[in-house]
Structures are given as C-alpha cells and as structure tokens.
Amino acid sequence: MKLAPQRNPNSDYPKSGYFGILPATFTVGGGTVKDQYVGDVSDYRKYALLRALTKDSSLNLGICWILTPDDGGNDGSHLQYLATPERWKPQDPELFDLLKGVVQLKLETNYKRGAGSTGERDEGDGIWGSLRWLPKIETSGVLGSAQFFNEHLSDQLNCRRGYIAKAKNLFSQCDLVFFDPDNGLDVPTRPKGRRNSSKYLFLDEALDFWRDGASILIYQYYPFQHRPTFDKRITERVAAALPGCRIILFATANVLFILAAQPRHVQHFMKAAGRISERWPTWFLKHFPFKVAHSLLRCSSLSRAGA
C-alpha cells in the first residue's frame, strides 16, 4: 500500500516522495532545508539524474541549491529505501553507497548529541542539528567537478536580486544549471518579496542563465493538481519563457524535473534520456519522451491559432 504524501503546515506542499517514512524520533532543529533533506529518497533520485545527464560529457554543471531555513517539518526522513539495497542500489551503486554513509554518520552524530541532551530544545538539538551535511555531498566528487552556489536565499526582494546576480556570475561558464527550489517554479500567490517566495524559482530568473547559453534543469514538486494538466501547463510556461528551448521531462511519484535544453545540447540530453529509459525502472524515474512533451506545445499552438 502506498503512503499518501503528507502536507507540511509550514510550506505550500511537501517536498519529498512517499517511499518510506522513518519514525520521527528526533526533533527537527536549526540548519537549512537542503541539509534537512540530505540523503533522503528524493535526494538519491535527484543526484542520480544529474549524474546520468552529465555522464560521458564535457558539460560544466552548476548547482544552485536555493538554501532556505529549516521548515520544521518531517520531510527529509524518507530514508527506508536505504534498507532495501537490492531494490534501490542498482540504479546508481556508487551514489547509493555514498548517501548511505552520509545518512549513517548523520544519525550517529545526532544520536550522540541527543544522548547528552537535558531534554530542553536549543539551537543545536534536532535530527540534523547545527551541523551542515551538504558540503559532504559537494566535496565527495559524486557530482564530478560541479560548481555549487550554496548561499541562503531570503524572501526580501533586494536580497533576492543580489542572490541571483551572484549565482549568475558563478555559473557564467556552465553548460547546465540545476535549480533546486523547495517547491518549484513561481506561483501567483507568492510574488517576489512575499513570505515564502524564497521557496520558488521565477522564470524571469531562469531566463538570465538561459541567455548566457546554459541549459536549465528545474526541480518541481507536484502540487495537488491533475498531473497531465499540470504537465501541459508547466511545459507551456517554460517553453514560452525560454525562447528556442527543447523541453525534456523526468518524473517520480511526486516530483517533476523540467529540462530546458539549449539547441546545441539536445542530442546529448536525448541520448542520456534514452539510457535512463533503458536502465532505470519507471518507478525510480520516468522519462517523458521528447515527442510527448512537445506534442503538448503543438496542441496548444494549434488551439491558440484557431481561437
């Protein structure tokens, strides 16, 4: 029986998938959202996709974590996949072993910290504690020679502008830029500067990197909407915002990865997508064939032309 995704009251919708939820035996404390999720099943799929897309290539990868404060929820405890390596490890053995080691160290560290606790919560308590775990991923080499932008993003408009400018400068030579917002692309109810707007990437910001010649990969959590309708709408939005892009979609049970490929990268990414379809079961990651994604655009264009 599948576990239904649980809403996090501190965010617009939960981030992680439903594949196994460990008991919440610790209190979640200070840190960052991406630290909160390090090692969970969503992380495994995300890193595996990045590795598959850049394998056997000279593409320079840039990763913008879009770090935000820990949201106080239990997302990030989806770790039971690590207990069934016969099912999960074949997709990317090296990555699986790395994440298992990081999670084990994380749990051991916080168990030791909790053993001396007086029972009163402070900034250092919690399942993730005040230690940062993302650097262990960044320095492991599991994502090759990727460049990482790991500054925090606040909801303040001026801070956001400076944040994007810094990221753009860092990734000026990157061929593929991955944006990892908590929720995904912007929504009308969360304009820039409003509370929790830091949980979203805005398409005009993605356009800045697109104009520099980078292909764009965006993490998008599925909201509680009809999936095919959402896929169609999001594909149209991205294609309209990034002129000349080719959309390739990848999906898990709860997450959509939107790849907007530069024309010069299309052939490489299509080959990578083909390998993914051949090697990985659809329950792990499903590739939306190129023609399917673009049939949505063609239908939409014909509809508008006949209106």
C-alpha positions in Angstrom: 0.0 0.0 0.0 1.3 3.4 -0.9 1.6 6.1 1.7 -0.1 9.3 0.8 2.1 12.4 0.9 1.6 14.5 4.0 1.1 18.2 3.9 3.7 20.2 5.7 1.9 23.1 7.5 4.9 25.3 7.2 5.1 25.1 3.4 2.8 25.2 0.4 3.2 21.4 -0.2 5.7 18.8 0.9 8.9 18.2 -0.9 9.9 14.6 -0.6 8.3 11.4 -2.1 6.3 8.9 -0.2 8.7 6.0 -0.4 9.0 5.0 3.2 8.9 7.3 6.2 11.1 6.6 9.3 9.5 7.3 12.7 10.2 10.9 13.7 12.2 10.1 16.8 14.1 13.3 16.9 13.0 16.9 16.9 14.0 18.9 13.8 16.1 21.9 14.7 18.3 24.6 13.2 20.0 24.2 9.8 18.9 24.6 6.2 16.2 22.9 4.2 18.7 21.2 1.9 20.6 19.9 4.9 17.2 18.6 6.2 16.7 16.5 3.1 20.3 15.3 2.5 20.2 11.5 1.9 16.5 11.0 1.5 15.0 9.2 -1.4 14.3 12.4 -3.3 18.0 13.3 -3.0 19.0 9.9 -4.4 16.9 10.4 -7.5 18.0 14.0 -7.9 21.7 13.3 -7.8 21.3 10.1 -9.9 19.6 12.2 -12.6 22.3 14.9 -12.6 25.0 12.2 -12.9 23.1 10.5 -15.8 22.7 13.8 -17.7 26.3 14.7 -17.4 27.8 11.2 -17.9 30.4 10.8 -20.7 30.3 14.5 -21.5 32.4 17.7 -21.0 29.4 19.6 -19.8 30.1 22.0 -16.9 27.4 21.6 -14.2 26.3 24.4 -11.9 24.0 23.6 -8.9 22.0 26.3 -7.2 20.7 24.8 -4.0 18.4 27.8 -3.2 19.0 27.2 0.5 16.2 28.3 2.9 15.7 27.9 6.6 14.8 24.5 8.0 11.0 24.4 7.8 10.5 22.4 11.0 8.7 19.5 9.2 9.5 15.8 8.9 10.3 15.9 5.2 13.8 14.5 4.8 13.1 11.4 6.9 12.3 9.3 3.8 15.2 7.0 4.3 13.8 3.5 4.3 15.0 3.0 0.7 18.5 2.5 2.2 17.3 -0.6 4.0 16.5 -2.4 0.7 19.6 -2.1 -1.4 18.6 -5.0 -3.7 15.8 -2.7 -5.0 17.4 0.7 -4.9 21.2 0.3 -5.3 21.3 -1.0 -8.9 20.2 2.4 -10.3 23.5 4.0 -9.1 25.6 1.9 -6.8 28.3 4.5 -6.1 25.8 7.1 -5.3 23.7 4.8 -3.1 26.8 3.8 -1.0 27.8 7.4 -0.6 24.3 8.6 0.6 24.0 5.6 2.9 27.3 6.5 4.5 26.3 10.2 4.9 22.9 9.2 6.5 24.6 6.8 8.9 27.1 9.4 10.0 24.3 11.9 10.3 22.1 9.6 12.5 25.1 8.5 14.6 26.2 12.1 15.2 22.7 13.2 16.2 22.2 10.2 18.5 25.4 11.1 20.3 24.3 14.7 20.6 20.9 13.7 21.8 22.3 11.3 24.4 23.7 14.2 26.4 20.6 16.4 26.0 18.8 17.8 29.0 15.5 17.5 27.2 15.3 21.2 26.5 15.5 22.2 22.9 18.2 24.6 21.8 19.7 25.6 18.5 22.0 22.6 18.5 19.3 19.9 19.0 17.4 18.1 16.4 17.8 15.3 13.9 20.1 17.4 11.7 21.4 19.6 14.5 23.5 22.6 13.6 25.9 20.6 11.5 25.8 21.1 7.8 25.7 18.0 5.6 25.5 19.4 2.1 29.3 20.1 2.0 29.8 16.3 2.3 27.9 15.9 -1.0 29.7 18.8 -2.6 33.2 17.6 -1.7 32.6 13.9 -2.3 33.2 14.1 -6.1 29.9 12.2 -6.7 28.7 15.1 -8.8 32.0 15.5 -10.6 33.5 18.9 -10.9 30.2 20.7 -10.5 30.2 24.2 -9.1 27.9 24.9 -6.2 26.1 28.1 -5.1 25.2 27.5 -1.5 24.3 30.9 -0.1 21.0 31.3 1.6 18.1 33.0 -0.1 15.7 35.2 1.9 12.2 36.4 1.0 13.5 40.0 0.8 13.3 41.4 -2.8 16.7 43.2 -2.7 18.4 40.2 -1.3 16.9 38.0 -4.0 18.3 40.3 -6.7 21.8 40.1 -5.3 21.5 36.4 -4.8 20.6 35.8 -8.5 23.4 38.1 -9.7 26.0 36.2 -7.6 24.8 32.9 -8.9 24.8 34.1 -12.5 28.4 35.3 -12.1 29.5 31.9 -10.7 27.7 29.9 -13.4 28.8 32.1 -16.3 30.8 29.2 -17.9 28.3 26.4 -17.0 26.6 24.4 -19.7 23.9 23.0 -17.4 22.5 24.9 -14.4 20.3 22.9 -11.9 17.9 24.9 -9.7 16.7 23.2 -6.6 13.9 25.3 -5.0 11.9 23.8 -2.2 8.7 23.8 -4.2 9.5 24.6 -7.8 8.5 27.4 -10.2 6.8 30.5 -9.0 3.1 30.7 -8.4 0.8 33.8 -8.4 0.1 33.6 -4.7 3.9 34.0 -3.9 5.3 37.0 -5.8 8.8 38.1 -5.2 9.2 39.7 -1.8 6.3 37.9 -0.2 6.7 35.4 2.6 7.9 32.0 1.4 8.7 33.4 -2.1 12.2 32.0 -1.4 10.8 28.5 -1.9 10.3 29.2 -5.6 12.4 29.9 -8.7 11.0 32.6 -11.0 11.1 32.1 -14.7 12.5 35.5 -15.5 15.5 34.5 -13.3 15.9 31.3 -15.2 15.9 33.4 -18.4 19.0 35.2 -17.2 21.0 32.0 -17.2 19.4 30.8 -20.4 20.6 33.9 -22.2 24.1 33.1 -21.0 23.9 29.8 -23.0 23.1 27.4 -20.2 20.6 24.6 -20.4 18.3 24.7 -17.4 17.1 21.9 -15.1 14.4 22.7 -12.5 13.2 20.7 -9.6 9.4 21.0 -9.4 7.3 19.4 -6.7 3.9 18.2 -8.0 1.2 20.3 -6.3 -2.2 18.7 -5.5 -3.5 19.0 -9.1 -4.4 16.8 -12.0 -0.9 15.6 -13.2 -1.4 15.6 -17.0 -3.0 19.1 -16.8 -0.1 20.4 -14.7 2.5 18.8 -17.0 0.9 20.5 -20.0 0.7 23.9 -18.3 4.2 23.9 -16.9 5.7 22.8 -20.2 4.0 25.6 -22.0 5.2 28.1 -19.4 8.8 27.1 -19.6 8.9 26.9 -23.4 7.3 30.3 -23.7 9.8 31.9 -21.2 13.0 30.4 -22.6 13.0 31.0 -26.4 14.3 28.2 -28.5 14.4 25.6 -25.7 13.6 22.0 -26.1 11.7 20.5 -23.1 12.5 17.1 -21.7 10.7 15.9 -18.7 11.5 13.4 -16.0 9.1 12.4 -13.2 9.0 10.5 -10.0 5.9 9.8 -7.9 5.9 13.3 -6.5 8.5 15.3 -8.4 8.8 16.6 -12.0 12.3 17.6 -13.3 12.0 20.1 -16.2 15.0 20.2 -18.5 15.1 23.1 -20.9 17.8 22.2 -23.3 19.8 24.6 -25.5 19.7 23.5 -29.2 23.4 22.5 -29.1 22.7 20.2 -26.1 19.6 18.5 -27.3 21.3 15.5 -29.0 23.4 14.8 -25.8 20.4 15.0 -23.5 18.2 12.9 -25.7 20.9 10.1 -25.6 21.1 10.4 -21.9 17.3 10.2 -21.6 17.4 7.1 -23.7 19.9 5.5 -21.4 17.8 6.4 -18.4 14.7 4.8 -20.0 16.7 1.6 -20.8 18.4 1.3 -17.4 16.0 2.6 -14.8 12.6 1.3 -13.9 9.8 3.8 -14.2 9.0 3.7 -10.5 12.5 5.1 -9.9 12.4 7.8 -12.6 10.2 8.1 -15.7 11.4 9.9 -18.8 8.7 11.7 -20.8 9.7 11.1 -24.4 10.7 14.3 -26.3 7.8 14.0 -28.8 5.2 13.7 -26.0 6.4 16.8 -24.2 6.3 18.8 -27.5 3.0 17.4 -28.6 1.6 19.4 -25.7 3.1 22.6 -27.2 1.9 21.8 -30.7 -1.6 21.2 -29.5 -1.6 24.4 -27.5 -0.2 26.4 -30.5 -2.9 25.0 -32.8 -5.6 25.8 -30.2 -4.4 29.4 -30.0 -4.2 29.7 -33.8 -7.8 28.6 -34.1 -9.1 30.8 -31.4 
